[in-house]
């Protein structure tokens, strides 16, 4: 699979911003607020009686009062909505994890609700400008169609406010947050390691001693790499490149992130090295925060943060940690069925050109276990869930290298249990659970 990092990260960035949808709705409201009064003038006294009876029937003063009331109330409701959204973000950040804010900020329901409120407010102000009272300068004008549309938008806004409050009450639940992170992590796994993907034959031909190091020109998180641009740079300079940095890793200006070898026997230096460095740098998508677009471990890290925060003395919520470990087990179980690890990309002549580094199942399992062995084994419920997670993964993986990696983590758990703050009975029971992990690898599922 050849990810086009730039387009994917741009779409993800726009989805996590609160302003694009409300801004677009505001512009549409301005245009509609100009067009409908014009339509009113064109259709004045030409509408059928049945339709006219459904439209606003008051005079200029009543029309102005209605639109002023709508504009004033909607800006108040919009302020309330923004305040509730900020409070929700603050709660998620302090109670669960700061890395959950991105999940909230990309909520389409919040975007659309704010867009409707702002559009109704701007539409009312725009239509208000076109209302004219009778005077010596001319006859009065009441845009009946526009005011009726404004009334309809107001009703829609009231209904949206009710649904928004219900939605917000659901979103601040930790179960909902973890479900959303789980779904996002699964989408990332499907994107990076597709279900029908094949194992990438990582051919290291051409690599060896004498590699030229490619330094990063800027600092920030590596969000993704445009494979076509990176391959084009390698073809142009006739080189073979290995990008050592994984999506989600920090790039530091002046520090190497890739290695390159010449494939034609000529020295890789001077202008040739400069061209390759500029080409590779241009293929990188960078940012100030991690995203799940091409970062296979980010969703797991978010769930780990929730679990670790729940186990802290200040929170002390092992139930949430157990639920988070369930989601982590499901994500790792999905990864266990995919071909993970680095991917080789070739040019049009099928010559190896670029190897992009992606985490293996073992890397991601290690990411989880290093943190959980440190924090989860002093509570009997979370300790049992950690061992059961390894048992579940062992069943999915079966024999093979990934099964060996799981057994290595079981051995680390056994060692940590010796000094864990648990009773002797709990430790013996957990040691039996560790024995069951090896049995699951062979297709057996002992029931204690």
C-alpha positions as semicolon CSV with decimal commas, in nm:
position;residue;x (nm);y (nm);z (nm)
1;X;0,000;0,000;0,000
2;X;0,131;0,345;-0,088
3;X;-0,008;0,603;0,151
4;X;-0,048;0,954;0,022
5;X;0,037;1,119;0,349
6;X;-0,024;1,478;0,250
7;X;-0,387;1,440;0,143
8;X;-0,480;1,212;0,431
9;X;-0,326;1,436;0,695
10;X;-0,483;1,747;0,540
11;X;-0,828;1,589;0,557
12;X;-0,766;1,479;0,914
13;X;-0,647;1,827;1,009
14;X;-0,959;1,989;0,865
15;X;-1,182;1,736;1,042
16;X;-1,029;1,828;1,379
17;X;-1,081;2,203;1,335
18;X;-1,398;2,364;1,468
19;X;-1,407;2,646;1,213
20;X;-1,440;2,498;0,857
21;X;-1,801;2,377;0,873
22;X;-1,937;2,679;1,068
23;X;-1,751;2,916;0,835
24;X;-1,895;2,748;0,526
25;X;-2,244;2,757;0,678
26;X;-2,203;3,127;0,760
27;X;-2,108;3,211;0,402
28;X;-2,407;3,015;0,271
29;X;-2,633;3,198;0,518
30;X;-2,512;3,537;0,393
31;X;-2,580;3,439;0,031
32;X;-2,919;3,295;0,121
33;X;-3,004;3,606;0,322
34;X;-2,935;3,816;0,011
35;X;-3,108;3,587;-0,236
36;X;-3,438;3,519;-0,057
37;X;-3,538;3,888;-0,018
38;X;-3,463;3,931;-0,389
39;X;-3,685;3,629;-0,460
40;X;-3,954;3,788;-0,242
41;X;-3,949;4,102;-0,456
42;X;-3,975;3,900;-0,775
43;X;-4,264;3,687;-0,651
44;X;-4,448;3,958;-0,457
45;X;-4,830;3,920;-0,495
46;X;-4,776;3,630;-0,738
47;X;-4,785;3,341;-0,495
48;X;-5,093;3,117;-0,471
49;X;-5,319;3,182;-0,172
50;X;-5,253;2,835;-0,031
51;X;-4,879;2,904;-0,022
52;X;-4,916;3,263;0,096
53;X;-5,113;3,140;0,397
54;X;-4,808;2,946;0,516
55;X;-4,573;3,245;0,498
56;X;-4,515;3,518;0,754
57;X;-4,810;3,759;0,753
58;X;-4,704;4,046;0,978
59;X;-4,597;4,398;0,892
60;X;-4,250;4,556;0,890
61;X;-4,242;4,621;1,266
62;X;-4,342;4,263;1,347
63;X;-4,088;4,131;1,097
64;X;-3,809;4,336;1,251
65;X;-3,905;4,220;1,600
66;X;-3,903;3,854;1,492
67;X;-3,565;3,871;1,324
68;X;-3,410;4,071;1,609
69;X;-3,538;3,814;1,859
70;X;-3,399;3,527;1,652
71;X;-3,058;3,693;1,613
72;X;-3,031;3,780;1,982
73;X;-3,139;3,437;2,108
74;X;-2,920;3,243;1,865
75;X;-2,600;3,424;1,957
76;X;-2,677;3,344;2,323
77;X;-2,738;2,977;2,243
78;X;-2,418;2,966;2,036
79;X;-2,219;3,106;2,330
80;X;-2,374;2,841;2,556
81;X;-2,283;2,568;2,308
82;X;-1,922;2,685;2,286
83;X;-1,901;2,701;2,666
84;X;-2,034;2,347;2,707
85;X;-1,792;2,221;2,443
86;X;-1,496;2,384;2,617
87;X;-1,602;2,239;2,954
88;X;-1,627;1,894;2,796
89;X;-1,280;1,927;2,646
90;X;-1,140;2,038;2,980
91;X;-1,302;1,743;3,157
92;X;-1,169;1,494;2,903
93;X;-0,820;1,643;2,927
94;X;-0,796;1,646;3,307
95;X;-0,989;1,329;3,391
96;X;-0,883;1,092;3,114
97;X;-0,610;1,208;2,875
98;X;-0,511;1,528;2,691
99;X;-0,476;1,316;2,378
100;X;-0,853;1,260;2,373
101;X;-0,914;1,624;2,277
102;X;-0,855;1,544;1,912
103;X;-1,137;1,290;1,922
104;X;-1,378;1,553;2,055
105;X;-1,268;1,827;1,818
106;X;-1,340;1,608;1,514
107;X;-1,698;1,533;1,627
108;X;-1,916;1,609;1,323
109;X;-2,226;1,655;1,543
110;X;-2,061;1,945;1,726
111;X;-1,944;2,100;1,397
112;X;-2,288;2,078;1,240
113;X;-2,468;2,212;1,549
114;X;-2,241;2,518;1,570
115;X;-2,280;2,566;1,196
116;X;-2,661;2,567;1,223
117;X;-2,662;2,815;1,513
118;X;-2,421;3,057;1,346
119;X;-2,594;3,026;1,009
120;X;-2,933;3,109;1,166
121;X;-2,783;3,411;1,345
122;X;-2,610;3,547;1,034
123;X;-2,913;3,477;0,815
124;X;-3,137;3,673;1,053
125;X;-2,903;3,972;1,054
126;X;-2,875;3,967;0,676
127;X;-3,251;3,950;0,622
128;X;-3,305;4,222;0,883
129;X;-3,122;4,466;0,657
130;X;-3,378;4,418;0,379
131;X;-3,691;4,493;0,588
132;X;-3,834;4,841;0,512
133;X;-4,111;5,026;0,694
134;X;-4,357;5,255;0,510
135;X;-4,220;5,609;0,481
136;X;-4,226;5,913;0,259
137;X;-3,932;5,764;0,069
138;X;-4,122;5,456;-0,045
139;X;-4,348;5,168;0,039
140;X;-4,253;4,917;0,307
141;X;-4,113;4,576;0,223
142;X;-4,140;4,253;0,420
143;X;-3,946;3,953;0,282
144;X;-4,208;3,698;0,378
145;X;-4,029;3,395;0,235
146;X;-3,700;3,490;0,404
147;X;-3,864;3,546;0,743
148;X;-4,047;3,215;0,718
149;X;-3,717;3,040;0,638
150;X;-3,561;3,216;0,938
151;X;-3,843;3,087;1,158
152;X;-3,782;2,736;1,025
153;X;-3,408;2,762;1,096
154;X;-3,492;2,874;1,450
155;X;-3,711;2,569;1,509
156;X;-3,433;2,349;1,370
157;X;-3,185;2,518;1,606
158;X;-3,406;2,452;1,909
159;X;-3,434;2,085;1,814
160;X;-3,057;2,070;1,749
161;X;-2,990;2,220;2,094
162;X;-3,190;1,942;2,260
163;X;-3,005;1,674;2,064
164;X;-2,672;1,847;2,128
165;X;-2,723;1,834;2,505
166;X;-2,814;1,465;2,481
167;X;-2,512;1,403;2,258
168;X;-2,281;1,586;2,497
169;X;-2,408;1,383;2,793
170;X;-2,316;1,069;2,599
171;X;-1,980;1,194;2,476
172;X;-1,842;1,275;2,820
173;X;-1,885;0,913;2,929
174;X;-1,553;0,733;2,934
175;X;-1,709;0,430;2,763
176;X;-1,802;0,648;2,466
177;X;-1,455;0,801;2,451
178;X;-1,287;0,461;2,448
179;X;-1,531;0,333;2,185
180;X;-1,445;0,627;1,959
181;X;-1,072;0,578;2,011
182;X;-1,110;0,205;1,943
183;X;-1,296;0,276;1,618
184;X;-1,035;0,531;1,510
185;X;-0,750;0,292;1,593
186;X;-0,917;0,013;1,393
187;X;-0,957;0,246;1,096
188;X;-0,587;0,330;1,118
189;X;-0,496;-0,041;1,125
190;X;-0,713;-0,106;0,819
191;X;-0,549;0,187;0,640
192;X;-0,188;0,101;0,726
193;X;-0,211;-0,280;0,733
194;X;-0,508;-0,370;0,506
195;X;-0,690;-0,696;0,560
196;X;-0,594;-0,828;0,216
197;X;-0,238;-0,697;0,238
198;X;0,056;-0,926;0,180
199;X;0,380;-0,951;0,371
200;X;0,623;-0,698;0,229
201;X;0,946;-0,862;0,110
202;X;1,184;-0,621;0,278
203;X;1,483;-0,664;0,051
204;X;1,794;-0,514;0,211
205;X;1,995;-0,551;-0,109
206;X;2,207;-0,248;-0,162
207;X;2,226;-0,165;0,208
208;X;2,528;-0,216;0,422
209;X;2,826;-0,016;0,543
210;X;2,885;0,330;0,407
211;X;2,531;0,462;0,436
212;X;2,477;0,834;0,391
213;X;2,269;0,977;0,675
214;X;1,977;1,204;0,586
215;X;1,915;1,470;0,848
216;X;1,580;1,627;0,925
217;X;1,550;1,993;0,827
218;X;1,277;2,069;1,083
219;X;1,149;1,949;1,418
220;X;0,805;1,801;1,487
221;X;0,611;1,477;1,480
222;X;0,632;1,265;1,167
223;X;0,270;1,223;1,057
224;X;0,328;1,030;0,735
225;X;0,534;0,997;0,419
226;X;0,431;1,047;0,057
227;X;0,564;0,727;-0,100
228;X;0,555;0,861;-0,456
229;X;0,759;1,168;-0,364
230;X;1,011;0,963;-0,164
231;X;1,046;0,707;-0,445
232;X;1,085;0,984;-0,703
233;X;1,370;1,133;-0,500
234;X;1,538;0,791;-0,477
235;X;1,500;0,729;-0,851
236;X;1,628;1,077;-0,938
237;X;1,945;1,025;-0,735
238;X;1,969;0,651;-0,813
239;X;1,973;0,549;-0,448
240;X;1,819;0,301;-0,208
241;X;1,664;0,461;0,102
242;X;1,555;0,330;0,442
243;X;1,344;0,571;0,646
244;X;1,418;0,478;1,006
245;X;1,168;0,715;1,168
246;X;0,820;0,572;1,226
247;X;0,501;0,779;1,192
248;X;0,443;0,926;1,536
249;X;0,813;0,966;1,617
250;X;0,967;1,305;1,681
251;X;1,186;1,455;1,413
252;X;1,462;1,679;1,543
253;X;1,628;1,931;1,313
254;X;1,984;1,822;1,234
255;X;1,930;1,463;1,353
256;X;1,927;1,174;1,098
257;X;1,589;1,015;1,020
258;X;1,688;0,802;0,716
259;X;1,981;0,624;0,551
260;X;2,067;0,601;0,183
261;X;2,302;0,397;-0,037
262;X;2,410;0,461;-0,392
263;X;2,302;0,189;-0,636
264;X;2,537;0,287;-0,919
265;X;2,869;0,267;-0,735
266;X;2,925;0,645;-0,736
267;X;2,983;0,836;-0,415
268;X;2,667;0,972;-0,258
269;X;2,771;1,324;-0,167
270;X;2,762;1,683;-0,287
271;X;2,466;1,796;-0,496
272;X;2,338;1,442;-0,531
273;X;2,305;1,404;-0,155
274;X;2,148;1,749;-0,131
275;X;1,887;1,660;-0,394
276;X;1,802;1,338;-0,213
277;X;1,777;1,514;0,123
278;X;1,548;1,783;-0,018
279;X;1,332;1,525;-0,195
280;X;1,290;1,311;0,116
281;X;1,224;1,614;0,335
282;X;0,955;1,729;0,093
283;X;0,787;1,387;0,113
284;X;0,742;1,412;0,489
285;X;0,422;1,530;0,649
286;X;0,501;1,692;0,986
287;X;0,294;1,843;1,267
288;X;0,301;1,957;1,627
289;X;0,089;1,663;1,752
290;X;0,048;1,297;1,668
291;X;-0,249;1,179;1,463
292;X;-0,386;0,833;1,390
293;X;-0,383;0,876;1,011
294;X;-0,064;0,671;0,955
295;X;0,041;0,617;1,317
296;X;-0,053;0,260;1,410
297;X;0,038;0,304;1,776
298;X;-0,142;0,629;1,853
299;X;-0,482;0,478;1,928
300;X;-0,318;0,226;2,160
301;X;-0,134;0,509;2,336
302;X;-0,460;0,696;2,392
303;X;-0,617;0,387;2,549
304;X;-0,303;0,329;2,756
305;X;-0,323;0,686;2,884
306;X;-0,682;0,630;2,996
307;X;-0,584;0,307;3,173
308;X;-0,278;0,458;3,340
309;X;-0,469;0,769;3,451
310;X;-0,748;0,550;3,592
311;X;-0,491;0,355;3,799
312;X;-0,330;0,668;3,944
313;X;-0,386;0,735;4,318
314;X;-0,574;1,055;4,239
315;X;-0,832;0,879;4,020
316;X;-0,829;0,519;4,152
317;X;-1,075;0,376;3,899
318;X;-0,966;0,020;3,814
319;X;-1,298;-0,050;3,638
320;X;-1,213;0,205;3,369
321;X;-0,864;0,053;3,339
322;X;-1,015;-0,293;3,290
323;X;-1,244;-0,160;3,016
324;X;-0,952;0,016;2,848
325;X;-0,751;-0,308;2,851
326;X;-1,043;-0,479;2,679
327;X;-1,028;-0,227;2,395
328;X;-0,648;-0,259;2,380
329;X;-0,679;-0,638;2,352
330;X;-0,927;-0,599;2,065
331;X;-0,698;-0,361;1,874
332;X;-0,395;-0,585;1,925
333;X;-0,604;-0,883;1,818
334;X;-0,681;-0,706;1,492
335;X;-0,312;-0,626;1,443
336;X;-0,222;-0,988;1,506
337;X;-0,414;-1,090;1,193
338;X;-0,235;-0,841;0,965
339;X;0,108;-0,826;0,803
340;X;0,278;-0,557;1,009
341;X;0,628;-0,410;1,002
342;X;0,837;-0,224;0,741
343;X;0,721;-0,200;0,380
344;X;0,935;-0,211;0,069
345;X;0,845;0,008;-0,230
346;X;0,993;-0,045;-0,574
347;X;1,022;0,176;-0,883
348;X;0,866;0,113;-1,224
349;X;1,144;-0,137;-1,305
350;X;1,072;-0,329;-0,983
351;X;1,400;-0,222;-0,829
352;X;1,397;-0,168;-0,450
353;X;1,394;0,204;-0,376
354;X;1,240;0,290;-0,040
355;X;1,171;0,104;0,283
356;X;0,923;0,278;0,511
357;X;0,938;0,182;0,874
358;X;0,613;0,074;1,043
359;X;0,581;-0,100;1,382
360;X;0,549;-0,475;1,407
361;X;0,295;-0,654;1,624
362;X;0,576;-0,721;1,870
363;X;0,664;-0,349;1,885
364;X;0,305;-0,252;1,963
365;X;0,263;-0,532;2,217
366;X;0,580;-0,412;2,386
367;X;0,441;-0,056;2,390
368;X;0,140;-0,181;2,583
369;X;0,316;-0,421;2,818
370;X;0,595;-0,189;2,928
371;X;0,334;0,051;3,061
372;X;0,094;-0,206;3,202
373;X;0,361;-0,410;3,382
374;X;0,459;-0,086;3,553
375;X;0,110;0,030;3,655
376;X;-0,146;-0,252;3,636
377;X;-0,004;-0,542;3,835
378;X;-0,064;-0,397;4,182
379;X;-0,442;-0,423;4,145
380;X;-0,592;-0,774;4,126
381;X;-0,858;-0,688;3,867
382;X;-0,627;-0,508;3,625
383;X;-0,350;-0,764;3,676
384;X;-0,593;-1,042;3,585
385;X;-0,710;-0,846;3,280
386;X;-0,351;-0,797;3,159
387;X;-0,282;-1,172;3,178
388;X;-0,616;-1,250;3,016
389;X;-0,530;-1,009;2,735
390;X;-0,211;-1,205;2,670
391;X;-0,416;-1,524;2,672
392;X;-0,662;-1,381;2,418
393;X;-0,378;-1,267;2,192
394;X;-0,205;-1,602;2,224
395;X;-0,523;-1,772;2,104
396;X;-0,547;-1,540;1,803
397;X;-0,179;-1,562;1,711
398;X;-0,117;-1,931;1,770
399;X;0,231;-2,076;1,704
400;X;0,488;-1,855;1,539
401;X;0,713;-1,556;1,610
402;X;0,431;-1,342;1,749
403;X;0,338;-1,626;1,986
404;X;0,696;-1,630;2,112
405;X;0,679;-1,255;2,168
406;X;0,367;-1,304;2,380
407;X;0,540;-1,573;2,588
408;X;0,830;-1,335;2,651
409;X;0,581;-1,080;2,794
410;X;0,426;-1,352;3,007
411;X;0,769;-1,422;3,153
412;X;0,805;-1,051;3,235
413;X;0,466;-1,056;3,408
414;X;0,570;-1,359;3,616
415;X;0,878;-1,173;3,735
416;X;0,682;-0,856;3,816
417;X;0,420;-1,052;4,011
418;X;0,684;-1,158;4,262
419;X;0,713;-0,802;4,396
420;X;0,354;-0,690;4,319
421;X;0,138;-0,559;4,603
422;X;-0,095;-0,859;4,592
423;X;-0,183;-1,135;4,834
424;X;-0,018;-1,476;4,798
425;X;-0,349;-1,628;4,686
426;X;-0,386;-1,366;4,413
427;X;-0,031;-1,426;4,296
428;X;-0,083;-1,803;4,275
429;X;-0,406;-1,754;4,082
430;X;-0,236;-1,516;3,838
431;X;0,052;-1,760;3,790
432;X;-0,205;-2,023;3,687
433;X;-0,351;-1,771;3,444
434;X;-0,004;-1,725;3,300
435;X;0,016;-2,102;3,247
436;X;-0,309;-2,081;3,050
437;X;-0,150;-1,836;2,804
438;X;0,084;-2,107;2,675
439;X;-0,210;-2,348;2,650
440;X;-0,407;-2,099;2,440
441;X;-0,118;-2,085;2,195
442;X;-0,170;-2,456;2,120
443;X;-0,546;-2,426;2,082
444;X;-0,645;-2,516;2,440
445;X;-0,859;-2,293;2,662
446;X;-0,846;-2,413;3,025
447;X;-1,133;-2,299;3,248
448;X;-1,036;-2,243;3,612
